[in-house]
Amino acid sequence: MDEKLFIKKLYDQHRSTKPGIHLSTVGELADGLMKLLFPTLCDKTYENQDDFAVDFLKLKTHLFQLLKKLPNPEVPIEEIQSKFIDSLPELMEAMEADADAILKGDPAAVDRVEVIRTYPGFYAIAIYRIAHRFCSLGTDYIPRMLTEYAHTKTGIDIHPSAKIGPRFCIDHGTGVVIGETVEIGADVKLYQGVTLGALSVSKGMAKIKRHPTIGDRVLIYANATILGGDTRIGSDSIIGGNVWITKSVPDGSRVYYREGKKMLVVEEKGRE
C-alpha cells in the first residue's frame, strides 16, 4: 500500500476510535489505592486528616476518569464508583487476612509489614481482589487490566473472574496461573508454577466452567497442573509437586508421583 494511503487509513482509524484505557493508568490507580489502604506502602507522611482526605478524593477522581472511558458500562459510572468505594473496608479486611495467611504459612516471613511490602503473592492477590470487585460491578477492561498489571510485576496470572475464598496464600508465586472459572475455597496455599487451567481452549466453551474447583485447606506444591471444569480437589488434600491432574480426588487425599516411577498415586483419607 502506498505510504500516504496507509497514513490516511491509520489516521481515519484514530479519528473514529474513542481514546481507550491504558495499562499504565490502571496501574497508577492500583498502586495509589494500595498506598492509601496500607500506610507501610505509602511514600509520604500525612500531617492531618484533611491532607489524607485530599488524596482520597484524588483517587476517586482518578477512578471516575477511568470509568468515563468505558465504552458501554452496564450501569451508570457514578453507581460503579460509589459501590466500589463503599466496598473498600471489606476489601481491606480480606487483604489483611491474606497477608496473615502468608505470614502464618511462610517460616521466612518476619511480620505482616514485610509480607505487604515485599511479597509478590500478596500483591497479586490484593490486586485480584480489587479486580474481582470491579467484575461484580459490571465493568469491562478495567478488571483484566488490573490483574495483567499485577502479572507484569509479579509473574502471577490470576483471572479477575476466578472465585477465591478467604485467607489465600501464594508462596514465591512465579508462574502461577489461575483461570477464569476456577473456584478456590478457604485457607488454600499454592506454590510457584501451579496451573489451574482448562482441558480445552475452544472458543465455544467461553461461557462454560472449564477450570477446576479447589476445596478448603488444600495445599498444592510447585509446578502441579490441575485441569478441567469437572475436576475437583477435595478439601484437606495435599497435591505434590509436578503432578498432572485431570480427574477429581476425594477430600483428604495425598497425590504424588511414586519415587523412581511415573505412576501417579492418590492416597485417600483412611486408606494410606
C-alpha positions as CSV (number, residue, x, y, z in Angstrom):
1,M,0.0,0.0,0.0
2,D,1.2,3.5,-0.8
3,E,2.6,5.2,2.3
4,K,0.2,8.2,2.0
5,L,-2.8,5.9,1.8
6,F,-1.5,3.9,4.7
7,I,-1.1,7.0,6.8
8,K,-4.6,8.1,5.9
9,K,-6.0,4.7,6.8
10,L,-4.4,4.9,10.2
11,Y,-5.5,8.4,10.8
12,D,-9.1,7.6,9.9
13,Q,-9.0,4.7,12.5
14,H,-7.6,7.0,15.2
15,R,-10.2,9.7,14.4
16,S,-13.1,7.2,14.7
17,T,-11.8,5.5,17.8
18,K,-12.6,6.7,21.3
19,P,-9.4,7.0,23.5
20,G,-9.0,3.9,25.5
21,I,-7.8,3.0,28.9
22,H,-4.1,2.4,29.2
23,L,-2.4,-0.2,31.3
24,S,-0.1,2.3,33.0
25,T,-3.1,4.5,34.0
26,V,-4.9,1.5,35.6
27,G,-1.6,0.6,37.3
28,E,-1.4,4.1,38.8
29,L,-4.9,3.5,40.2
30,A,-3.9,0.2,41.7
31,D,-0.8,1.4,43.3
32,G,-2.4,4.6,44.5
33,L,-5.2,2.6,46.2
34,M,-2.7,0.2,47.8
35,K,-0.8,3.1,49.3
36,L,-3.9,4.6,50.8
37,L,-5.1,1.2,52.2
38,F,-1.7,0.2,53.6
39,P,0.4,3.0,55.2
40,T,3.5,0.8,55.0
41,L,3.4,1.2,51.2
42,C,2.9,4.9,51.2
43,D,5.8,7.2,50.3
44,K,4.5,10.2,52.2
45,T,3.5,11.2,55.8
46,Y,0.2,12.9,56.4
47,E,0.2,15.7,58.9
48,N,-3.5,15.7,59.3
49,Q,-6.7,14.0,58.2
50,D,-7.6,16.8,55.7
51,D,-4.4,16.1,53.7
52,F,-5.3,12.4,53.6
53,A,-8.9,13.3,52.5
54,V,-7.5,15.3,49.6
55,D,-5.5,12.3,48.3
56,F,-8.5,10.1,48.8
57,L,-10.6,12.5,46.7
58,K,-7.9,12.4,44.0
59,L,-8.1,8.6,43.9
60,K,-11.9,8.8,43.5
61,T,-11.5,11.4,40.7
62,H,-8.9,9.1,39.0
63,L,-11.3,6.2,39.2
64,F,-14.1,8.3,37.8
65,Q,-12.0,9.4,34.8
66,L,-11.1,5.8,34.1
67,L,-14.8,4.8,34.2
68,K,-15.7,7.5,31.8
69,K,-13.6,5.8,29.2
70,L,-15.6,2.5,29.4
71,P,-17.3,2.0,26.0
72,N,-20.6,0.6,27.2
73,P,-20.9,0.3,31.0
74,E,-23.8,-1.9,32.2
75,V,-24.7,0.5,35.0
76,P,-24.1,4.3,35.5
77,I,-20.4,5.0,36.2
78,E,-21.4,7.1,39.3
79,E,-23.0,3.9,40.7
80,I,-19.9,1.8,40.0
81,Q,-17.7,4.4,41.7
82,S,-19.9,4.6,44.7
83,K,-20.3,0.9,45.2
84,F,-16.6,0.3,44.7
85,I,-15.6,2.9,47.3
86,D,-18.2,1.5,49.7
87,S,-16.6,-1.9,49.4
88,L,-13.1,-0.8,50.4
89,P,-13.5,-1.7,54.1
90,E,-14.5,-5.3,53.1
91,L,-11.7,-5.5,50.5
92,M,-9.1,-4.3,53.0
93,E,-10.2,-6.8,55.6
94,A,-9.9,-9.6,53.0
95,M,-6.4,-8.4,52.0
96,E,-5.2,-8.3,55.6
97,A,-6.5,-11.9,56.1
98,D,-4.5,-12.9,53.0
99,A,-1.4,-11.2,54.4
100,D,-1.8,-13.0,57.8
101,A,-2.3,-16.4,55.9
102,I,1.0,-15.8,54.1
103,L,2.8,-14.8,57.3
104,K,1.5,-17.9,59.0
105,G,2.3,-20.2,56.1
106,D,5.9,-19.0,55.4
107,P,8.5,-19.6,58.1
108,A,10.8,-17.0,56.4
109,A,8.2,-14.2,56.8
110,V,9.1,-11.8,59.6
111,D,5.8,-9.9,60.1
112,R,2.8,-8.6,58.2
113,V,4.6,-5.4,57.2
114,E,7.2,-7.4,55.4
115,V,4.6,-9.5,53.6
116,I,2.7,-6.4,52.5
117,R,5.8,-4.6,51.4
118,T,7.7,-7.3,49.6
119,Y,5.7,-10.5,48.8
120,P,4.6,-10.8,45.2
121,G,2.0,-13.3,46.2
122,F,0.3,-10.8,48.5
123,Y,0.4,-8.0,45.8
124,A,-1.1,-10.3,43.1
125,I,-3.9,-11.5,45.4
126,A,-4.7,-7.9,46.6
127,I,-4.9,-6.6,43.0
128,Y,-7.0,-9.7,42.1
129,R,-9.5,-8.9,44.9
130,I,-9.8,-5.3,43.6
131,A,-10.3,-6.5,40.1
132,H,-12.8,-9.1,41.1
133,R,-14.8,-6.5,42.8
134,F,-14.9,-4.4,39.6
135,C,-16.1,-7.6,37.8
136,S,-19.1,-7.8,40.1
137,L,-19.9,-4.2,39.3
138,G,-20.3,-5.0,35.6
139,T,-17.2,-3.2,34.2
140,D,-15.2,-4.2,31.1
141,Y,-11.5,-3.9,30.6
142,I,-10.5,-2.5,34.0
143,P,-10.6,-5.8,35.9
144,R,-8.5,-7.7,33.3
145,M,-6.1,-4.7,33.0
146,L,-5.6,-4.7,36.8
147,T,-4.7,-8.3,37.0
148,E,-2.5,-8.0,33.9
149,Y,-0.7,-5.1,35.6
150,A,-0.1,-7.3,38.6
151,H,1.0,-10.1,36.3
152,T,3.7,-7.9,34.7
153,K,5.0,-7.0,38.2
154,T,4.9,-10.5,39.9
155,G,4.8,-13.2,37.2
156,I,1.5,-14.4,38.8
157,D,-1.5,-14.6,36.4
158,I,-5.0,-14.6,38.1
159,H,-8.1,-14.0,36.0
160,P,-10.3,-11.4,37.7
161,S,-13.4,-13.6,37.3
162,A,-11.9,-16.5,39.3
163,K,-13.6,-17.1,42.7
164,I,-11.1,-17.2,45.5
165,G,-12.0,-17.7,49.2
166,P,-10.6,-16.1,52.3
167,R,-7.0,-16.4,53.6
168,F,-5.5,-17.3,50.3
169,C,-1.7,-17.8,50.2
170,I,0.7,-17.9,47.2
171,D,4.3,-18.6,48.2
172,H,7.0,-17.5,45.9
173,G,4.4,-17.4,43.1
174,T,6.3,-17.0,39.8
175,G,4.5,-18.8,37.0
176,V,1.2,-19.4,38.9
177,V,-1.8,-19.4,36.5
178,I,-5.4,-19.3,37.8
179,G,-8.0,-19.4,35.0
180,E,-11.3,-17.6,34.6
181,T,-13.7,-20.2,36.0
182,V,-11.5,-21.5,38.8
183,E,-13.2,-21.8,42.2
184,I,-10.9,-21.9,45.3
185,G,-12.1,-22.4,48.9
186,A,-10.8,-21.0,52.1
187,D,-7.3,-21.4,53.5
188,V,-5.7,-22.7,50.3
189,K,-2.0,-22.4,49.7
190,L,-0.2,-22.6,46.3
191,Y,3.5,-22.7,45.4
192,Q,5.2,-21.4,42.3
193,G,4.4,-22.7,38.9
194,V,0.9,-24.1,39.8
195,T,-1.5,-24.1,36.9
196,L,-5.3,-24.2,37.4
197,G,-6.3,-24.4,33.8
198,A,-8.7,-25.8,31.2
199,L,-8.5,-29.0,29.2
200,S,-9.8,-27.3,26.1
201,V,-9.2,-23.8,24.8
202,S,-12.2,-23.9,22.4
203,K,-13.9,-20.5,22.0
204,G,-17.2,-22.3,22.2
205,M,-16.5,-23.1,25.8
206,A,-16.1,-19.4,26.8
207,K,-19.3,-19.4,28.9
208,I,-18.8,-22.9,30.4
209,K,-17.0,-23.8,33.6
210,R,-13.8,-25.2,32.2
211,H,-11.3,-24.8,35.1
212,P,-11.0,-26.8,38.3
213,T,-12.6,-26.4,41.8
214,I,-10.3,-26.5,44.8
215,G,-11.8,-27.3,48.2
216,D,-10.9,-25.8,51.6
217,R,-7.5,-26.1,53.2
218,V,-5.8,-27.6,50.1
219,L,-2.0,-27.4,49.7
220,I,-0.7,-27.5,46.2
221,Y,3.1,-27.8,45.7
222,A,5.3,-26.3,43.0
223,N,4.6,-26.9,39.3
224,A,1.4,-29.0,39.8
225,T,-1.0,-28.8,36.9
226,I,-4.7,-29.3,37.5
227,L,-7.1,-29.1,34.6
228,G,-10.8,-29.3,33.7
229,G,-14.1,-27.9,34.7
230,D,-15.3,-31.2,36.2
231,T,-12.1,-31.6,38.2
232,R,-12.5,-31.1,42.0
233,I,-9.7,-31.3,44.5
234,G,-11.3,-32.3,47.8
235,S,-10.9,-30.3,50.9
236,D,-7.8,-31.0,53.2
237,S,-5.9,-32.6,50.3
238,I,-2.2,-32.2,49.6
239,I,-1.1,-32.1,45.9
240,G,2.5,-33.0,45.3
241,G,4.9,-31.1,43.0
242,N,4.9,-31.6,39.3
243,V,1.8,-33.8,39.2
244,W,-0.7,-33.6,36.3
245,I,-4.4,-34.0,37.4
246,T,-7.5,-34.1,35.2
247,K,-9.8,-36.1,37.4
248,S,-11.3,-35.3,40.8
249,V,-9.8,-36.5,44.0
250,P,-11.7,-37.0,47.3
251,D,-11.4,-35.0,50.5
252,G,-8.2,-35.6,52.4
253,S,-6.3,-37.1,49.5
254,R,-2.5,-37.1,49.0
255,V,-1.5,-37.0,45.4
256,Y,2.1,-37.5,44.2
257,Y,4.3,-39.5,41.8
258,R,5.9,-42.5,43.3
259,E,9.6,-42.1,43.6
260,G,11.5,-43.5,40.6
261,K,8.3,-44.2,38.7
262,K,5.9,-42.2,36.6
263,M,2.9,-43.7,38.4
264,L,0.5,-41.1,39.9
265,V,-0.5,-42.2,43.4
266,V,-3.7,-41.0,45.0
267,E,-3.9,-41.9,48.7
268,E,-7.4,-41.3,50.1
269,K,-8.1,-40.4,53.7
270,G,-8.2,-43.5,55.8
271,R,-6.6,-45.7,53.1
272,E,-2.9,-44.7,53.4
